[in-house]
Amino acid sequence: GHEWVGSVSYAHVALISNLSKTGRVVLVAGITMEATEAAAGFLLNPSSSQQLLEILGVHDTVPIPDFEVLLETSELDGTPNSVGVITHRVYPENSSLEMPAQ
């Protein structure tokens, strides 16, 4: 028969200001390609993105703050299976990942 092989991986998602502070960027990176795919799916799924907003303390009238999230993903036969938030960090306004002056 077919043997099911599952594994756990991790992904990092961040919403931060760009270097010139004229806009914002979303960063999505996973340890594996499947973890990256699972993280992107997590952001694009209305149910899980709503869960993320609740974790971040964002309500309808509050803008989304700069943040970072560490996700744990599981894969089954190379296909993303589930995603969960391990931890998160919310940055106060105008303070995310400041680059030192050159």
C-alpha positions as CSV (number, residue, x, y, z in Angstrom):
1,G,0.0,0.0,0.0
2,H,0.8,3.7,-0.1
3,E,2.8,5.0,2.9
4,W,1.8,8.5,4.1
5,V,4.8,10.6,5.1
6,G,4.1,13.7,7.2
7,S,6.5,16.4,8.4
8,V,6.6,19.6,10.4
9,S,8.2,22.8,9.1
10,Y,8.1,26.5,9.9
11,A,7.5,29.8,8.1
12,H,8.0,33.5,8.9
13,V,5.5,36.2,7.8
14,A,6.0,39.9,8.3
15,L,4.3,43.1,7.4
16,I,6.8,46.0,7.7
17,S,7.5,49.4,6.4
18,N,9.8,49.7,3.4
19,L,13.2,51.2,3.9
20,S,12.1,54.7,2.7
21,K,8.9,54.6,4.8
22,T,6.8,55.3,1.8
23,G,4.9,52.0,1.8
24,R,4.8,48.5,3.3
25,V,5.9,45.1,2.3
26,V,4.8,41.6,3.1
27,L,7.5,39.0,3.6
28,V,6.7,35.3,3.4
29,A,9.5,32.7,3.9
30,G,9.4,29.1,4.8
31,I,12.1,26.5,5.6
32,T,10.6,24.4,2.8
33,M,8.8,25.3,-0.4
34,E,5.7,23.6,1.1
35,A,6.0,25.7,4.3
36,T,6.2,28.9,2.2
37,E,3.1,27.8,0.2
38,A,1.2,27.0,3.5
39,A,2.1,30.5,4.9
40,A,0.9,32.2,1.8
41,G,-2.3,30.2,1.9
42,F,-2.8,31.1,5.6
43,L,-2.6,34.8,4.7
44,L,-5.0,34.5,1.7
45,N,-7.6,32.3,3.5
46,P,-10.3,34.6,4.9
47,S,-10.8,32.4,8.0
48,S,-7.2,32.1,9.0
49,S,-6.4,35.7,8.1
50,Q,-9.3,36.8,10.4
51,Q,-7.7,34.6,13.1
52,L,-4.4,36.3,12.6
53,L,-6.0,39.8,12.9
54,E,-7.6,38.7,16.2
55,I,-4.2,37.5,17.5
56,L,-2.7,40.8,16.5
57,G,-5.5,42.7,18.3
58,V,-6.8,44.3,15.1
59,H,-10.4,45.4,15.0
60,D,-12.5,46.8,12.1
61,T,-11.5,50.4,12.7
62,V,-7.8,49.8,13.6
63,P,-5.2,49.8,10.9
64,I,-3.0,46.7,10.7
65,P,0.2,47.3,12.6
66,D,3.6,46.2,11.4
67,F,4.1,42.6,12.7
68,E,6.0,39.3,12.5
69,V,4.5,35.9,12.9
70,L,6.2,32.5,13.2
71,L,4.0,29.7,11.8
72,E,4.3,25.9,12.2
73,T,3.2,24.0,9.2
74,S,2.6,20.3,8.6
75,E,2.9,18.6,5.3
76,L,1.6,15.3,4.1
77,D,3.2,13.8,1.1
78,G,4.7,17.2,0.1
79,T,1.3,19.0,0.3
80,P,0.7,21.6,3.0
81,N,-1.8,20.2,5.5
82,S,-2.2,22.6,8.4
83,V,-0.8,25.9,9.7
84,G,-0.7,27.3,13.2
85,V,0.6,30.5,14.8
86,I,3.5,29.7,17.3
87,T,4.3,33.3,18.3
88,H,3.9,36.8,17.0
89,R,5.4,40.3,17.6
90,V,3.5,43.6,16.9
91,Y,5.6,46.7,16.4
92,P,4.5,50.0,17.8
93,E,3.7,52.6,15.1
94,N,6.8,53.9,13.3
95,S,9.2,51.5,15.0
96,S,9.5,48.3,13.0
97,L,12.9,46.9,12.1
98,E,14.7,50.3,12.1
99,M,17.8,50.3,10.0
100,P,20.8,52.0,11.6
101,A,21.9,55.3,10.0
102,Q,24.8,54.9,7.6
